[in-house]
Amino acid sequence: MNPNHHNTRRRTWKQLNEIERYKIETLLKAGHGTGYISKFLSRDRRTIQREIKRGSVIQRRENPYVSRDPLVPEYLDEAVYLADAGQRVSEERASNKGRGLKIGHDHELARYLEHKIGEEKYSPDAALAAIESSGKVFAVRLCTKTVYNMIARGDFLNLTNACLPEKGRRKSRKHRKVRKVALNNLKGRSIEERPAAVDAREELGHWEMDLVVGSGRASLLVMTERVSRNELLIKLPDKRQESVVQALDRLERRTGKRFPELFKSLTMDNGSEFLDCKGMEASCLRPGTQRTICYYAHPYSAWERGSNENANKLIRRFIPKGTDIGKLSNQAIKRIEHWMNNYPRRLLGYRTAKQAYQAA
């Protein structure tokens, strides 16, 4: 950021420095009043008066009027301004006040961040990206780390670490030896057979698929496009294989002949709900033809479907574990899908998944 491109206002005031305090002391000893000193230093007269009051100390001197009268004191106390005393008071007060908030008095920015992070469930990074993408202009500019620090310190009125999706919740994993073959899925096509172009995310139309379950029988089929991270959420009545196949059949009827182009492959885990590989691959519109290709990740290898797992974490912001998904309306699920597809992501250059999908 160069001097001609900044967002700070010109400073309209500054505190007295040590040199000015010595000038005040010298001018007072010379017999000048506060009016003359204020003009000499180009300061407000009230500023000089307050400084003299803060830096004045009591000094004791002998009474020049010596008397045998016991009521006449031998010493007199008088207030004298000393530059050293004024500087010491200034430094003590500066050390006690602490650092100022970077957000300053920008209450509009504070309310915006509280709304985005607390109510719309954005991360601090995504909330700041939304400011840039929407073209909003605030008096103060903050970085992601600063917002996290402010939340941790309690600088916001309605934001705490509890509003952040992962703050203090991530647990250490226990690594285990991974089997190369799922014993319950010996006929499935392994992810090792998937083309290199799919692994490199070079081509649109390859999806990862998983189920999000709750306390009831109903579940949520989550489909994540690997290049754009575009999401599809489909409510299922249960976890049966037939329900998954029926959901794909409905999706094919809705997209028609474009289904093989839009859904070139599906990558999933070895859960029992996904074991009907032939049913998922068979077209319901053109019997005897294949509409897509299914690949299965290795057992206990969730990182092979990393985009899908990250999508599940976003869903859990709205559907915590233990929620009965059957009680959620299709409209509520579509709102979650819309939120996910319009959420700015650093991975995509702070574009949304919808923008990335349309641009690909």
C-alpha positions in Angstrom: 0.0 0.0 0.0 1.7 3.2 -1.2 1.3 6.7 0.3 -1.2 7.7 -2.4 -3.4 4.6 -1.8 -4.5 4.3 1.8 -7.7 4.4 3.9 -6.5 6.4 6.9 -7.6 10.0 7.8 -5.2 12.9 8.4 -4.3 13.2 12.0 -5.9 16.3 13.4 -4.2 16.4 16.8 -1.1 15.2 18.6 0.1 15.2 22.2 2.7 17.4 23.7 6.2 16.0 23.5 9.1 16.3 25.9 10.8 19.3 24.1 7.6 21.3 24.3 7.3 20.6 28.0 10.8 22.0 28.6 9.8 25.1 26.6 6.7 25.5 28.8 8.9 25.2 32.0 11.3 27.8 30.6 8.6 30.3 29.6 6.9 30.0 33.0 10.1 30.8 34.8 10.5 33.8 32.6 7.2 35.1 33.8 5.0 34.5 30.7 1.4 33.5 31.0 -0.5 30.6 29.4 -1.9 32.9 26.6 1.6 33.8 25.4 2.9 30.2 25.7 -0.1 28.8 23.7 0.7 31.2 20.8 4.4 30.5 21.0 3.8 26.7 20.7 0.8 27.0 18.4 -1.3 25.1 20.9 -4.7 25.7 22.4 -4.6 27.7 25.6 -6.6 25.0 27.4 -4.0 22.4 26.4 -1.3 24.4 28.1 -3.4 24.9 31.2 -4.1 21.2 31.6 -0.4 20.4 31.0 0.7 22.8 33.7 -1.8 21.3 36.2 -0.6 17.7 35.4 3.1 18.6 35.7 3.0 20.8 38.7 4.7 19.6 41.9 4.8 21.1 45.4 8.2 22.6 46.3 9.1 23.9 49.8 11.2 27.1 50.2 12.2 29.3 53.1 9.9 32.1 54.0 11.7 35.4 53.2 9.6 37.2 55.8 11.3 36.0 59.0 9.3 36.7 62.1 9.3 35.7 65.7 5.5 35.3 65.5 4.9 31.5 65.9 1.9 31.8 63.5 4.2 32.7 60.6 5.7 29.5 59.1 9.4 29.2 58.4 8.8 27.5 55.1 6.3 28.1 52.2 4.8 25.4 49.8 4.1 26.4 46.3 3.2 24.6 43.1 5.9 24.7 40.4 5.6 23.2 36.9 8.5 20.8 36.0 8.9 19.3 32.5 10.2 16.0 34.0 7.1 15.6 36.1 4.8 16.3 33.2 6.7 13.8 31.0 6.5 11.1 33.7 2.8 11.5 34.1 2.3 11.3 30.3 4.3 8.1 30.0 2.5 6.5 33.0 -0.9 7.2 31.4 0.2 6.0 28.0 1.4 2.7 29.5 -1.8 2.2 31.5 -4.2 2.7 28.6 -3.0 -0.3 26.6 -3.3 -0.7 22.8 -6.2 0.8 21.0 -8.6 -1.5 19.0 -7.7 -1.6 15.4 -11.4 -1.4 14.5 -11.5 1.9 16.3 -14.9 3.6 16.3 -16.1 1.8 13.1 -19.3 0.5 14.6 -20.7 -0.2 11.1 -17.9 -2.7 10.4 -18.3 -4.3 13.8 -22.1 -4.9 13.2 -21.3 -6.2 9.7 -18.8 -8.8 11.0 -21.1 -9.8 13.8 -23.9 -10.4 11.3 -21.8 -12.3 8.8 -20.0 -14.5 11.4 -22.6 -14.8 14.0 -25.8 -15.1 12.0 -24.8 -16.1 8.5 -22.1 -18.5 9.8 -19.3 -17.1 7.7 -15.7 -17.6 8.8 -13.7 -14.4 9.5 -11.8 -14.9 6.3 -15.0 -15.4 4.2 -16.6 -12.3 5.9 -13.7 -10.1 4.9 -13.8 -11.5 1.4 -17.5 -10.7 1.2 -16.6 -7.1 1.9 -14.3 -7.0 -1.1 -16.6 -8.8 -3.5 -19.6 -6.7 -2.5 -17.7 -3.4 -3.0 -18.5 -2.2 0.5 -16.2 0.5 1.9 -15.5 0.9 5.7 -13.3 3.4 7.5 -11.0 0.6 8.8 -9.4 -2.4 7.0 -8.7 -5.6 9.0 -6.9 -8.7 8.1 -8.1 -12.2 9.0 -5.7 -12.8 11.8 -6.7 -9.5 13.5 -10.4 -10.5 13.4 -9.6 -13.9 15.0 -7.5 -12.1 17.7 -10.3 -9.7 18.4 -12.9 -12.5 18.8 -10.6 -14.3 21.2 -10.1 -11.2 23.3 -13.8 -10.5 23.4 -13.6 -7.2 21.6 -17.0 -7.8 19.9 -20.3 -7.5 21.7 -22.0 -10.6 20.1 -19.1 -12.7 18.9 -17.1 -15.3 20.8 -15.0 -18.4 19.9 -18.2 -20.4 20.1 -19.4 -18.7 17.0 -16.4 -20.1 15.0 -17.0 -23.5 13.5 -13.7 -25.1 14.4 -12.0 -23.0 17.1 -10.8 -25.3 19.8 -12.9 -28.2 18.5 -10.4 -30.1 16.3 -9.2 -33.3 17.8 -6.0 -35.2 17.2 -6.4 -38.2 15.1 -5.2 -41.7 15.8 -3.6 -43.1 12.7 -4.1 -46.7 11.8 -2.9 -49.0 9.1 -5.2 -48.8 6.1 -6.5 -51.8 4.2 -6.2 -51.5 0.5 -9.5 -53.5 -0.1 -12.9 -53.2 1.5 -14.0 -56.6 2.6 -17.7 -55.7 2.0 -17.0 -54.3 -1.5 -14.9 -56.7 -3.4 -16.6 -56.0 -6.7 -16.4 -52.2 -6.6 -14.1 -50.2 -8.9 -11.2 -48.9 -6.8 -10.2 -45.2 -6.8 -6.8 -46.4 -8.1 -8.5 -47.0 -11.4 -9.6 -43.4 -11.7 -8.0 -41.4 -14.5 -5.2 -39.0 -13.7 -7.2 -36.1 -15.1 -9.8 -36.7 -12.4 -7.2 -36.8 -9.7 -5.7 -33.5 -10.9 -9.2 -31.8 -11.0 -8.6 -30.8 -14.7 -12.1 -31.6 -15.9 -15.6 -30.5 -14.8 -18.2 -33.1 -14.0 -16.5 -35.5 -11.5 -18.3 -35.7 -8.1 -17.7 -37.0 -4.6 -20.6 -38.4 -2.7 -21.4 -39.1 0.9 -24.3 -39.4 3.4 -24.9 -37.1 6.4 -27.0 -38.8 9.0 -28.8 -37.7 12.0 -30.8 -39.1 14.9 -33.7 -40.4 12.8 -33.9 -42.6 9.8 -33.7 -39.8 7.2 -30.3 -38.8 5.8 -28.8 -36.3 3.4 -27.1 -37.2 0.2 -24.2 -34.8 -0.4 -22.6 -34.5 -3.8 -19.5 -32.3 -4.3 -18.1 -31.3 -7.7 -14.3 -31.7 -7.5 -13.2 -28.7 -9.6 -15.7 -26.0 -8.5 -16.9 -27.5 -5.2 -20.4 -27.0 -6.3 -22.9 -28.8 -4.0 -26.0 -30.8 -4.4 -28.0 -31.8 -1.3 -30.8 -34.4 -1.6 -32.9 -35.5 1.3 -33.4 -39.3 1.5 -36.0 -41.2 3.6 -33.4 -43.7 4.9 -29.9 -45.1 4.2 -30.9 -47.9 2.0 -29.2 -48.6 -1.4 -32.5 -48.3 -3.1 -33.0 -44.7 -1.8 -29.6 -43.6 -3.2 -30.4 -45.2 -6.6 -33.8 -43.5 -6.7 -32.3 -40.1 -5.9 -29.9 -40.5 -8.8 -32.8 -41.6 -11.0 -34.7 -38.4 -10.1 -31.6 -36.4 -10.8 -31.2 -38.0 -14.3 -34.8 -37.3 -15.1 -34.4 -33.7 -14.2 -31.2 -33.2 -16.3 -32.2 -35.5 -19.1 -29.6 -36.3 -21.8 -27.1 -34.0 -20.1 -26.6 -36.3 -17.1 -23.6 -38.3 -18.5 -21.9 -34.9 -19.3 -22.7 -33.3 -15.9 -22.0 -36.4 -13.8 -19.1 -38.2 -15.5 -18.0 -40.1 -12.4 -18.9 -40.5 -8.7 -16.4 -41.2 -5.9 -17.7 -42.5 -2.6 -16.7 -44.5 0.4 -17.5 -48.2 1.0 -20.6 -47.6 3.1 -23.4 -50.2 2.7 -25.7 -47.5 1.1 -23.3 -47.2 -1.9 -22.7 -50.8 -2.6 -25.2 -51.1 -5.5 -22.7 -50.0 -8.1 -24.6 -51.3 -11.0 -27.8 -49.6 -9.9 -26.1 -46.3 -9.6 -24.4 -46.6 -13.0 -27.4 -47.9 -15.0 -29.4 -45.2 -16.8 -33.2 -45.1 -16.0 -33.9 -43.2 -19.2 -31.9 -45.4 -21.6 -32.1 -49.0 -20.3 -29.0 -51.1 -20.9 -26.7 -48.0 -21.0 -24.3 -46.5 -18.5 -24.9 -43.0 -17.2 -21.9 -42.6 -15.0 -18.9 -44.4 -13.5 -18.5 -45.2 -9.8 -15.2 -45.3 -7.9 -14.7 -46.3 -4.3 -12.1 -44.8 -1.9 -9.9 -47.0 0.3 -11.2 -47.9 3.7 -10.6 -45.3 6.4 -9.3 -42.9 3.8 -11.6 -39.9 4.1 -8.8 -37.6 2.6 -9.4 -39.3 -0.7 -12.8 -37.5 -0.7 -11.5 -34.3 0.9 -13.8 -31.9 -0.8 -16.8 -34.0 0.3 -15.6 -34.1 3.9 -15.1 -30.3 4.0 -18.6 -29.9 2.6 -20.0 -32.1 5.4 -18.3 -29.7 7.9 -20.1 -26.8 6.4 -23.4 -28.6 6.6 -22.8 -29.3 10.3 -22.9 -25.6 10.9 -26.7 -25.8 10.2 -27.4 -29.5 11.0 -25.4 -30.4 14.2 -24.9 -34.1 15.0 -28.0 -35.6 16.6 -30.4 -33.5 14.5 -33.4 -35.4 13.0 -33.0 -34.7 9.3 -36.5 -36.0 8.7 -37.9 -32.9 10.4 -36.1 -30.6 8.0 -38.2 -29.4 5.0 -36.9 -29.5 1.5 -36.9 -25.7 1.4 -34.6 -25.6 4.5 -32.2 -28.0 2.8 -32.2 -25.9 -0.4 -31.4 -22.9 1.7 -28.3 -24.7 3.0 -27.3 -25.7 -0.5 -27.7 -22.1 -1.7 -25.6 -20.8 1.2 -22.8 -23.3 0.4 -22.8 -22.5 -3.3 -22.6 -18.8 -2.6 -20.0 -18.9 0.1 -16.7 -17.3 -0.8 -13.7 -19.6 -0.6 -10.0 -18.8 -0.4 -9.3 -22.0 -2.4 -11.2 -20.6 -5.3 -9.6 -17.1 -5.1 -12.5 -16.0 -2.9 -15.0 -16.8 -5.7 -18.1 -18.8 -4.8 -18.6 -22.4 -5.9 -21.5 -21.2 -8.1 -19.3 -18.7 -9.8 -16.5 -21.3 -10.3 -18.9 -23.8 -11.7 -20.4 -21.4 -14.2 -16.9 -20.2 -15.3 -15.5 -23.6 -15.8 
